[in-house]
Amino acid sequence: MIPTVAYRLQPRLAEAAQSYVGAGWPVAPGSWWDAADARYRCAPAGCMTEALHPTVPDIEPGTSWRCQVSVARSSTRDIEQVARPWGRRPYSVLLPTGYVCDAVELRGATAQRVQNLLASYDLHGPIAACPDGRILLFTVATGPLDEDLTAEVTAAGAFHHSKGSWVPLPPSPLAGGPVQWTESPAATRWRLPSLQIVADALRLALRQPALAEGT
């Protein structure tokens, strides 16, 4: 049984999935949060994967097994293919990164400083907030990072989602609440900054506390 809250979200999730695909972003159906059982569920009734995960819609139910579906296999850019699964179940909306978009995941004060810096120079793209405090900054897909940039991103406490990874898109409901846009793609005209711009903002954000202490 699908919880009532999930059913109420289903039209919004379907509309969001179609808007992303309409803008050229691929999306994949993901499991949905079941508050009653405090776990994520997907269409196969016997799936034992409790965490948020990509899934293939409407496959035959199994018993005591785990979804092992890659986000690339379950993703689509076809409006009709989006309409079918989201018209039947309240799937989370997952973005397979590394194709059109990458995402830089940040937390805490550094995330806020980076957002402020990007906004001050009008260089920000879409930004989403997760209920657990994670911030997702969406960038142009770049492929693998060189060693220096990887070291910079890691030193900032950030994580770079690229090919082979994925992130949840609004309004996907997670355990603590829905993912929400703080800067929506529409508000930023679907503009995506380069990863280098975000990395530069990260570098400056890490220097800000030291600069403040020196003033």
C-alpha positions as CSV (number, residue, x, y, z in Angstrom):
1,M,0.0,0.0,0.0
2,I,1.3,3.5,-0.9
3,P,0.9,6.0,1.9
4,T,-1.6,8.8,1.5
5,V,1.1,11.5,1.7
6,A,3.0,9.8,-1.2
7,Y,-0.2,9.7,-3.2
8,R,-0.8,13.4,-2.6
9,L,2.7,14.2,-3.9
10,Q,2.4,12.0,-7.0
11,P,1.0,14.7,-9.3
12,R,3.7,17.1,-8.2
13,L,6.4,14.5,-8.8
14,A,5.0,13.6,-12.2
15,E,4.9,17.3,-13.2
16,A,8.4,17.9,-12.0
17,A,9.8,14.8,-13.8
18,Q,8.2,16.0,-17.1
19,S,9.5,19.6,-16.7
20,Y,13.1,18.3,-16.2
21,V,12.8,16.0,-19.2
22,G,11.3,18.9,-21.2
23,A,14.4,20.9,-20.4
24,G,16.7,18.1,-21.5
25,W,17.6,16.7,-18.1
26,P,17.4,12.9,-17.9
27,V,15.5,11.6,-14.9
28,A,15.2,8.2,-13.3
29,P,12.4,6.8,-11.0
30,G,13.6,6.2,-7.5
31,S,12.1,4.6,-4.4
32,W,9.7,6.6,-2.3
33,W,9.7,7.3,1.5
34,D,7.2,5.3,3.5
35,A,6.9,7.1,6.9
36,A,4.8,4.3,8.4
37,D,7.6,1.8,8.0
38,A,10.4,4.3,8.2
39,R,12.1,3.1,4.9
40,Y,12.1,3.6,1.2
41,R,9.9,1.4,-1.0
42,C,9.7,0.7,-4.7
43,A,7.3,-1.1,-7.0
44,P,8.5,-4.7,-6.5
45,A,6.9,-5.6,-3.2
46,G,9.7,-8.0,-2.2
47,C,12.5,-5.5,-2.6
48,M,14.7,-5.4,0.5
49,T,16.7,-2.3,-0.4
50,E,15.8,0.2,2.4
51,A,17.7,3.2,1.3
52,L,16.8,5.7,-1.5
53,H,17.7,4.0,-4.8
54,P,16.9,3.9,-8.5
55,T,14.5,1.3,-9.7
56,V,12.9,0.0,-12.8
57,P,9.1,0.6,-12.8
58,D,6.5,-2.2,-13.0
59,I,8.8,-5.2,-13.0
60,E,7.5,-8.4,-11.5
61,P,7.6,-8.5,-7.7
62,G,10.3,-10.6,-6.2
63,T,10.8,-12.0,-2.7
64,S,13.6,-11.1,-0.4
65,W,15.9,-9.5,-3.0
66,R,17.5,-6.1,-3.5
67,C,17.3,-3.7,-6.4
68,Q,20.6,-3.6,-8.3
69,V,19.5,-1.2,-11.1
70,S,21.9,1.4,-12.3
71,V,20.5,4.9,-12.5
72,A,21.7,5.0,-16.2
73,R,19.7,1.9,-17.0
74,S,16.5,3.3,-15.5
75,S,16.8,7.0,-16.7
76,T,15.0,8.5,-19.7
77,R,14.7,11.8,-21.6
78,D,11.4,10.7,-23.2
79,I,8.3,12.6,-22.0
80,E,6.0,9.6,-22.8
81,Q,8.3,7.2,-20.8
82,V,8.1,9.7,-17.9
83,A,4.3,9.9,-18.0
84,R,3.8,6.2,-17.6
85,P,5.7,5.4,-14.3
86,W,5.0,8.6,-12.5
87,G,1.3,8.4,-13.5
88,R,1.1,5.2,-11.5
89,R,3.4,5.5,-8.5
90,P,5.0,8.4,-6.4
91,Y,8.5,7.7,-7.5
92,S,11.3,10.0,-6.3
93,V,12.9,11.9,-9.2
94,L,16.6,11.1,-9.5
95,L,19.0,12.9,-11.8
96,P,21.8,10.7,-13.2
97,T,24.8,13.1,-13.1
98,G,27.6,13.2,-15.7
99,Y,25.4,13.6,-18.7
100,V,23.9,17.1,-18.7
101,C,24.6,18.2,-15.1
102,D,27.0,17.4,-12.4
103,A,26.3,18.3,-8.7
104,V,28.6,19.5,-6.0
105,E,27.3,18.4,-2.5
106,L,28.2,20.6,0.4
107,R,27.2,21.1,4.0
108,G,27.2,23.7,6.8
109,A,28.6,27.2,6.8
110,T,30.8,26.5,3.8
111,A,27.8,25.7,1.7
112,Q,26.2,29.0,2.7
113,R,29.3,31.0,2.0
114,V,29.7,29.4,-1.5
115,Q,26.0,30.2,-2.3
116,N,26.5,33.9,-1.2
117,L,29.7,34.2,-3.3
118,L,28.1,32.8,-6.4
119,A,25.0,35.0,-5.9
120,S,27.1,38.1,-5.4
121,Y,28.7,37.6,-8.8
122,D,25.5,36.3,-10.4
123,L,27.2,33.1,-11.3
124,H,25.0,30.6,-9.5
125,G,22.9,28.0,-11.2
126,P,20.2,25.8,-9.7
127,I,20.7,25.0,-6.0
128,A,18.7,22.4,-4.1
129,A,18.5,21.8,-0.3
130,C,18.0,18.4,1.3
131,P,16.3,18.0,4.6
132,D,19.5,16.6,6.2
133,G,21.4,19.9,5.6
134,R,23.1,18.9,2.3
135,I,23.2,21.5,-0.4
136,L,23.4,20.5,-4.1
137,L,25.0,23.0,-6.5
138,F,24.3,22.0,-10.1
139,T,27.1,22.5,-12.7
140,V,27.8,21.7,-16.3
141,A,28.8,18.0,-16.6
142,T,32.6,17.9,-16.7
143,G,33.7,14.3,-16.6
144,P,36.5,13.1,-14.3
145,L,38.3,15.8,-12.3
146,D,42.1,16.3,-12.5
147,E,44.0,15.5,-9.3
148,D,44.4,19.2,-8.2
149,L,40.7,20.0,-8.5
150,T,39.7,16.7,-6.8
151,A,42.0,17.6,-3.9
152,E,40.4,21.1,-3.7
153,V,36.9,19.8,-3.7
154,T,37.7,17.1,-1.1
155,A,39.5,19.5,1.1
156,A,36.4,21.7,1.2
157,G,34.4,18.8,2.5
158,A,32.5,18.6,-0.7
159,F,31.5,15.7,-3.0
160,H,31.4,15.8,-6.7
161,H,28.6,13.8,-8.3
162,S,29.5,12.9,-11.9
163,K,29.0,10.0,-14.2
164,G,27.9,6.9,-12.4
165,S,26.3,8.9,-9.6
166,W,23.0,10.5,-9.0
167,V,21.2,13.0,-6.8
168,P,17.5,13.5,-5.9
169,L,15.6,16.4,-7.4
170,P,12.8,18.4,-5.9
171,P,10.2,17.7,-4.8
172,S,11.4,14.1,-4.0
173,P,10.4,13.3,-0.4
174,L,13.3,12.0,1.8
175,A,13.2,10.7,5.3
176,G,13.3,14.2,6.9
177,G,11.1,16.0,4.3
178,P,11.2,17.0,0.6
179,V,14.2,18.2,-1.4
180,Q,13.5,21.9,-2.2
181,W,14.9,24.4,-4.7
182,T,16.6,27.4,-3.1
183,E,17.3,28.6,-6.7
184,S,15.2,26.7,-9.2
185,P,16.3,25.9,-12.7
186,A,13.5,28.2,-14.1
187,A,14.7,31.1,-11.9
188,T,18.2,30.7,-13.3
189,R,17.0,30.1,-16.8
190,W,18.4,26.6,-16.7
191,R,21.8,28.1,-16.7
192,L,24.6,25.9,-15.3
193,P,27.9,27.3,-14.1
194,S,31.2,25.5,-14.8
195,L,32.6,23.3,-12.1
196,Q,35.7,25.5,-12.1
197,I,33.5,28.5,-11.1
198,V,32.1,26.5,-8.1
199,A,35.6,25.4,-7.2
200,D,36.9,29.0,-7.2
201,A,34.0,29.9,-4.9
202,L,34.9,27.0,-2.7
203,R,38.5,28.2,-2.5
204,L,37.4,31.7,-1.5
205,A,34.8,30.5,0.9
206,L,37.5,28.5,2.8
207,R,39.6,31.6,3.1
208,Q,36.8,33.8,4.4
209,P,37.0,32.8,8.1
210,A,40.8,33.5,8.0
211,L,40.2,36.9,6.2
212,A,37.6,37.8,8.8
213,E,40.0,37.0,11.7
214,G,42.6,39.2,10.1
215,T,40.4,42.3,9.9
